[in-house]
Amino acid sequence: MNAVEYKIVKVPMKGVFTRDVSPELGNVLNAEGRDGWRLVNSIVPASGMGESERVVLVLMRERA
């Protein structure tokens, strides 16, 4: 079994709960995917204002 490593990436977002999700999210996922990272989970932390300012991505890849 190969060892794995994890990476946490915070992506600024606006309008997370609308249909208009920032294209930056896709750009980040595509860039990380080219380096072998795969999305394991995404977390939208709660904020006191009701709408989050970021999404947290949990990425994983096999360690070389």
RADABEL-V191037 format. One record per residue. N is the residue number from 1. RES is the residue in three letters. SS is DSSP state (H for helix, E for strand, C for the rest). Layout:
# RADABEL-V191037
N:RES:SS / N:RES:SS
This chain:
# RADABEL-V191037
1:MET:C / 2:ASN:C / 3:ALA:C / 4:VAL:E / 5:GLU:E / 6:TYR:E / 7:LYS:E / 8:ILE:E / 9:VAL:E / 10:LYS:E / 11:VAL:E / 12:PRO:E / 13:MET:C / 14:LYS:C / 15:GLY:C / 16:VAL:C / 17:PHE:C / 18:THR:C / 19:ARG:C / 20:ASP:C / 21:VAL:C / 22:SER:C / 23:PRO:H / 24:GLU:H / 25:LEU:H / 26:GLY:H / 27:ASN:H / 28:VAL:H / 29:LEU:H / 30:ASN:H / 31:ALA:H / 32:GLU:H / 33:GLY:H / 34:ARG:H / 35:ASP:C / 36:GLY:C / 37:TRP:C / 38:ARG:E / 39:LEU:E / 40:VAL:E / 41:ASN:E / 42:SER:E / 43:ILE:E / 44:VAL:C / 45:PRO:C / 46:ALA:C / 47:SER:C / 48:GLY:C / 49:MET:C / 50:GLY:C / 51:GLU:C / 52:SER:C / 53:GLU:C / 54:ARG:E / 55:VAL:E / 56:VAL:E / 57:LEU:E / 58:VAL:E / 59:LEU:E / 60:MET:E / 61:ARG:E / 62:GLU:E / 63:ARG:C / 64:ALA:C
